[in-house]
Amino acid sequence: MMRSPTSAARRLACAGAFAFMLCTLSWAAPGVTEEPVRLGEYLTIVAMRYDCYFTIELASPADTHTEFQFHANVPRGIGRDNTVEDCVALLRREFPKYEIFRDPRNGAVFHIIDKDLKKTDDYCLDRAAAACYNGKLYSFPNYLGSQVRDLSGWTNHCIGLPIYDDFTTQMNIDTRGQKDRVRSLLTDYMPLSRYSRLLWCAETHPGRGGSVTDIHYSGGETDEIEFSTYTYNEQRATLYDPHPIRRADVDCRTGTPMVDGVIPFTFGQIAYCNNPDPDKVKLRVNLDKLAAIFIDERLRADNPLQVRWAMLYLGKRKAESGIPVLLEHLDYRYTTCGVLEESYPAVRALTMIGKPAGDAALKELLDEDESDLRVRLLTAVVRAVNGYHPTHDMVEKALAAPKDDKQKKRLEQALKLLREEE
């Protein structure tokens, strides 16, 4: 059980809702101002604020490329009481050319699809395929193209997208012969927490013998976030507070408010990327402790928004003090996708911490009565930290002399899981 927050922690926790009111930069202008926002900025802000991702599918006439409307204006910004559904509904009204919907399985992703593609018979992203692939992400569409005609990889900037060629990201996918929709295969096996908010763009255009769809993946993680187009504006800040935060209380790279010299974990990825390194800068607060408190309080309140970034922060810091809260909330699910550590971010965080976390996960597997899901996740952590063969040997050794029937059942399940994944 986590202890009550310190006063500094309470200040940071209370800053959450208030910070959204003050921040005129990282989350855009609230609806009070009715100021237009460029669509590209709007999508980035929505994705960061609500911790989600987008994909885009465009239809182009023959011999031309369609530019996505990144520079079009969205008539107003994001109000502090808006939900992600409110923002998507606004986009649907303002851009009726596109169908915009949340992925029914991978709820962290929204798809933006040119409605003209729905008029296309046998559109290739709606077809089904199986996949067994381990290699560069940018080559995956070409691999799928061997099963699904008219699909290829693509690395040109012809459609006005502010994205970069990705030649480095690896992916590993094995559907074990089960077919899935191509759109899902392109999306569900990506390293979401290490990727840009616009995952990929598809452009379909007429070709010889039928249409051709090119896929462009947009690039991997960054060490820090900077909104270079934004500048701090004290006059706009006074719209939300008569005593606006001083420039010194703002992260100059994003305009995000800072409390006690740090960015609240309410701001998710920005806090993960841009908070000062406690090993290099003397801070007034303990960021590791604040991250653990944020995780525990949010999940106990059934309000998980941005929790995964606090988990991943503990992993990045290799914070052994965060192991108990990560194990307690090991089965928190951020989304449902084909990458276990993206669906369950505590798995990745514990793996990042390394051997102390692996030892703690093994001890819990041996000593605690766990659900089938938690046995799976604990086994995944132990294997990720120690490797297959050492983990297999440790589980087999414990299984040779189990303490009781419940432990025997857990260890048998863990051994089965290990062998299935080998």
Secondary structure, 3 states (H helix, E strand, C coil): CCCCCCHHHHHHHHHHHHHHHHCCCCCCCCHHHCCCEEHHHHHHHHHHHHCCEEEEEEECCCCCCCCCCCCCEECCCCCCCCCHHHHHHHHHHHCCCEEEEECCCCCCEEEEEEHHHHHCCCCHHHCEECCEEEEEHHHHHHHHHCCCCCEEECCCCCCCCCCCCCCCCEEEEECCCCCEEHHHHHHCCCCHHHECCEEEEEEEEEECCEEEEEEEECCECCCCCCCCCCCCCHHHHCCCCCCCCCHHHEECCCCEECECCECCHHHCHHHHHHCCCCCCCCCCCCHHHHHHHHHHHHHHCCCCCCHHHHHHHHHHCCCHHHHHHHHHCCCCCCCCCCCHHHHCHHHHHHHHHCHHHHHHHHHHHHHCCCCHHHHHHHHHHHHHHHCHHHHHHHHHHHHHCCCCHHHHHHHHHHHHHHHHHC
